[in-house]
Amino acid sequence: MSEQRIDETTGTIDRNPRANDERAATARNDDDWLPSTALPTPAPQHGWAFRWVRTSTFGHADNTNVSRRMREGWVPVKAEDHLELQLVSDLGSRFKGGLEVGGLLLCKAPIEQIKKRQAYQAKKAEQQMESVDNNYMRENDPRMPLLQPERRTRTQFGRG
């Protein structure tokens, strides 16, 4: 049975279901105000990935993390290259001309390098799972075989 609504302006019955109403009537206007984010996202650049790199924790410099990320290929982004972010860097920042906010520095790296890193991490995770399986199956005995490792999860709810 379809839903009936009374049109308040004309007093007639509207027999069209609400599902048929246009989304445009309920869509958010572009003029609506939204709160700003603490770490804005820069405009995408072809061939580059962006990431916020930790430079300090609780006011103490984290040189080890910064050095590691730089060796991985992350390069600090210059503030003049991303005027759309409208950020004021931390006072006393060690990265002159960079975008550092709350101990986080905006950096970029080539997409190809990121894909290589992701492939390396996926291979490493696969090797670890294989090692766990081999360790588990090492204790297998043909007289009483172990169950095969299960790789899927499921959620069950109790009856009642």
FIKOLLO-845952 format. One record per residue (C-alpha): x negated, y, z negated; residue in one letter. Coordinates in steps of 0.05 Angstrom, whole numbers. Example, Ala and Ser with C-alpha at 12.3 -4.5 7.8 and 13.67 -1.06 7.14 Angstrom:
BEGIN
+--------+--------+--------+------+
|     xx |     yy |     zz | type |
+--------+--------+--------+------+
|   -246 |    -90 |   -156 |    A |
|   -273 |    -21 |   -143 |    S |
+--------+--------+--------+------+
This chain:
BEGIN
+--------+--------+--------+------+
|     xx |     yy |     zz | type |
+--------+--------+--------+------+
|      0 |      0 |      0 |    M |
|    -28 |     68 |     18 |    S |
|    -38 |    123 |    -33 |    E |
|     11 |    181 |    -31 |    Q |
|     -8 |    251 |    -51 |    R |
|     34 |    314 |    -54 |    I |
|      5 |    373 |    -18 |    D |
|     10 |    430 |    -69 |    E |
|     14 |    485 |    -16 |    T |
|     71 |    457 |     25 |    T |
|    103 |    409 |    -24 |    G |
|    102 |    353 |     27 |    T |
|     77 |    282 |     17 |    I |
|      8 |    268 |     46 |    D |
|      7 |    195 |     65 |    R |
|    -65 |    194 |     90 |    N |
|   -112 |    155 |     44 |    P |
|   -168 |    194 |     11 |    R |
|   -218 |    151 |     48 |    A |
|   -198 |    186 |    112 |    N |
|   -215 |    255 |     84 |    D |
|   -278 |    284 |    114 |    E |
|   -342 |    280 |     74 |    R |
|   -358 |    351 |     96 |    A |
|   -305 |    377 |     47 |    A |
|   -341 |    346 |    -12 |    T |
|   -412 |    353 |     12 |    A |
|   -459 |    398 |    -27 |    R |
|   -473 |    466 |      3 |    N |
|   -545 |    482 |     21 |    D |
|   -534 |    547 |    -18 |    D |
|   -525 |    509 |    -84 |    D |
|   -579 |    522 |   -135 |    W |
|   -623 |    464 |   -156 |    L |
|   -676 |    463 |   -211 |    P |
|   -748 |    463 |   -187 |    S |
|   -791 |    401 |   -197 |    T |
|   -854 |    403 |   -238 |    A |
|   -893 |    369 |   -182 |    L |
|   -866 |    390 |   -114 |    P |
|   -877 |    349 |    -52 |    T |
|   -918 |    382 |      3 |    P |
|   -893 |    386 |     74 |    A |
|   -911 |    321 |    110 |    P |
|   -972 |    322 |    156 |    Q |
|   -980 |    270 |    210 |    H |
|  -1033 |    219 |    191 |    G |
|  -1040 |    240 |    118 |    W |
|  -1012 |    214 |     52 |    A |
|  -1007 |    258 |    -11 |    F |
|  -1016 |    240 |    -84 |    R |
|  -1023 |    276 |   -150 |    W |
|  -1089 |    254 |   -183 |    V |
|  -1099 |    259 |   -258 |    R |
|  -1156 |    306 |   -276 |    T |
|  -1144 |    311 |   -351 |    S |
|  -1104 |    280 |   -407 |    T |
|  -1084 |    319 |   -469 |    F |
|  -1133 |    374 |   -449 |    G |
|  -1193 |    327 |   -442 |    H |
|  -1224 |    320 |   -373 |    A |
|  -1217 |    252 |   -339 |    D |
|  -1278 |    254 |   -295 |    N |
|  -1278 |    178 |   -287 |    T |
|  -1209 |    178 |   -255 |    N |
|  -1225 |    237 |   -209 |    V |
|  -1291 |    206 |   -186 |    S |
|  -1257 |    140 |   -172 |    R |
|  -1202 |    172 |   -131 |    R |
|  -1252 |    213 |    -92 |    M |
|  -1291 |    149 |    -76 |    R |
|  -1226 |    118 |    -52 |    E |
|  -1220 |    175 |     -1 |    G |
|  -1173 |    224 |    -35 |    W |
|  -1191 |    296 |    -19 |    V |
|  -1165 |    357 |    -58 |    P |
|  -1114 |    398 |    -19 |    V |
|  -1127 |    472 |    -11 |    K |
|  -1073 |    519 |    -36 |    A |
|  -1076 |    563 |     27 |    E |
|  -1057 |    501 |     69 |    D |
|   -992 |    492 |     31 |    H |
|   -961 |    560 |     17 |    L |
|   -891 |    528 |     15 |    E |
|   -907 |    497 |    -53 |    L |
|   -911 |    565 |    -88 |    Q |
|   -955 |    539 |   -145 |    L |
|  -1002 |    575 |   -191 |    V |
|  -1060 |    529 |   -209 |    S |
|  -1081 |    516 |   -280 |    D |
|  -1124 |    570 |   -311 |    L |
|  -1197 |    550 |   -313 |    G |
|  -1187 |    495 |   -261 |    S |
|  -1251 |    461 |   -239 |    R |
|  -1223 |    455 |   -168 |    F |
|  -1226 |    525 |   -140 |    K |
|  -1175 |    536 |    -85 |    G |
|  -1140 |    470 |   -102 |    G |
|  -1070 |    457 |   -129 |    L |
|  -1077 |    433 |   -201 |    E |
|  -1016 |    432 |   -247 |    V |
|  -1015 |    403 |   -317 |    G |
|  -1078 |    363 |   -307 |    G |
|  -1056 |    336 |   -239 |    L |
|  -1091 |    354 |   -174 |    L |
|  -1056 |    348 |   -107 |    L |
|  -1099 |    306 |    -60 |    C |
|  -1091 |    275 |      9 |    K |
|  -1120 |    215 |     45 |    A |
|  -1114 |    186 |    115 |    P |
|  -1055 |    139 |    124 |    I |
|  -1100 |     85 |    155 |    E |
|  -1142 |     83 |     92 |    Q |
|  -1080 |     77 |     48 |    I |
|  -1055 |     19 |     91 |    K |
|  -1122 |    -16 |     84 |    K |
|  -1120 |     -7 |      8 |    R |
|  -1048 |    -34 |      5 |    Q |
|  -1069 |    -95 |     47 |    A |
|  -1128 |   -107 |      0 |    Y |
|  -1084 |   -103 |    -61 |    Q |
|  -1031 |   -150 |    -30 |    A |
|  -1086 |   -200 |    -13 |    K |
|  -1114 |   -196 |    -83 |    K |
|  -1045 |   -207 |   -114 |    A |
|  -1033 |   -267 |    -68 |    E |
|  -1100 |   -297 |    -89 |    Q |
|  -1082 |   -288 |   -163 |    Q |
|  -1015 |   -323 |   -153 |    M |
|  -1050 |   -380 |   -116 |    E |
|  -1099 |   -387 |   -173 |    S |
|  -1043 |   -390 |   -224 |    V |
|  -1007 |   -443 |   -182 |    D |
|  -1071 |   -484 |   -175 |    N |
|  -1083 |   -481 |   -250 |    N |
|  -1012 |   -502 |   -263 |    Y |
|  -1013 |   -559 |   -213 |    M |
|  -1081 |   -584 |   -238 |    R |
|  -1045 |   -620 |   -294 |    E |
|   -997 |   -654 |   -246 |    N |
|   -990 |   -730 |   -253 |    D |
|   -955 |   -773 |   -200 |    P |
|   -922 |   -813 |   -255 |    R |
|   -888 |   -751 |   -281 |    M |
|   -893 |   -694 |   -231 |    P |
|   -888 |   -622 |   -252 |    L |
|   -836 |   -577 |   -222 |    L |
|   -857 |   -532 |   -165 |    Q |
|   -868 |   -459 |   -186 |    P |
|   -806 |   -418 |   -173 |    E |
|   -816 |   -349 |   -141 |    R |
|   -746 |   -320 |   -145 |    R |
|   -707 |   -290 |   -202 |    T |
|   -634 |   -294 |   -216 |    R |
|   -588 |   -262 |   -266 |    T |
|   -533 |   -302 |   -300 |    Q |
|   -478 |   -278 |   -346 |    F |
|   -449 |   -321 |   -401 |    G |
|   -379 |   -349 |   -397 |    R |
|   -329 |   -318 |   -439 |    G |
+--------+--------+--------+------+
